Amino acid sequence: MIQLIKKVKHLLSLHQYANKKFYAQLIRPNDICFDIGANKGVKSKLFLSLGAKIIAFEPQSACHMYLDNIKHHNFQYHKYAVGSTNESKELKLGSHIEVATCMPPSNYTVVFS
């Protein structure tokens, strides 16, 4: 069991390294990054590690405790969603903390192809 835990930790660190290497090609120190749907702040923390300034948005109250724990002078977050218009919508939550959506009004038809 201990070997399995070590292997999982190793794979996670490789994934984090690959993410950081990818985003380092795009983000420079003092760049402003918007984390829309920040969830637990994983990407925000990654962007902070690259020297970016983060403005994050997350409407799910279950995620706010994670974002409240990001204590960094280049991090700020807002407890609401982002959309193309200033309006209120119902937030539908999934069974996992990282799954949520603002459903369209009832007079819309959503078509998947």
Secondary structure as the mmCIF struct_conf table of DSSP 4:
data_model
#
loop_
_struct_conf.conf_type_id
_struct_conf.id
_struct_conf.beg_label_comp_id
_struct_conf.beg_label_asym_id
_struct_conf.beg_label_seq_id
_struct_conf.end_label_comp_id
_struct_conf.end_label_asym_id
_struct_conf.end_label_seq_id
HELX_RH_AL_P HELX_RH_AL_P1 ILE A 2 ALA A 24
TURN_TY1_P TURN_TY1_P1 GLN A 25 LEU A 26
TURN_TY1_P TURN_TY1_P2 PRO A 29 ASN A 30
STRN STRN1 ILE A 32 ILE A 36
TURN_TY1_P TURN_TY1_P3 GLY A 37 GLY A 37
TURN_TY1_P TURN_TY1_P4 ASN A 39 LYS A 40
BEND BEND1 GLY A 41 GLY A 41
HELX_RH_AL_P HELX_RH_AL_P2 VAL A 42 SER A 49
TURN_TY1_P TURN_TY1_P5 LEU A 50 GLY A 51
STRN STRN2 LYS A 53 PHE A 57
HELX_RH_AL_P HELX_RH_AL_P3 SER A 61 ASP A 68
TURN_TY1_P TURN_TY1_P6 ASN A 69 ASN A 69
TURN_TY1_P TURN_TY1_P7 HIS A 73 ASN A 74
STRN STRN3 PHE A 75 HIS A 78
BEND BEND2 LYS A 79 TYR A 80
BEND BEND3 SER A 84 ASN A 86
HELX_LH_PP_P HELX_LH_PP_P1 GLU A 90 GLU A 90
STRN STRN4 LEU A 91 LEU A 93
BEND BEND4 SER A 95 HIS A 96
TURN_TY1_P TURN_TY1_P8 ILE A 97 GLU A 98
STRN STRN5 ALA A 100 CYS A 102
HELX_LH_PP_P HELX_LH_PP_P2 MET A 103 PRO A 105
TURN_TY1_P TURN_TY1_P9 SER A 106 ASN A 107
#
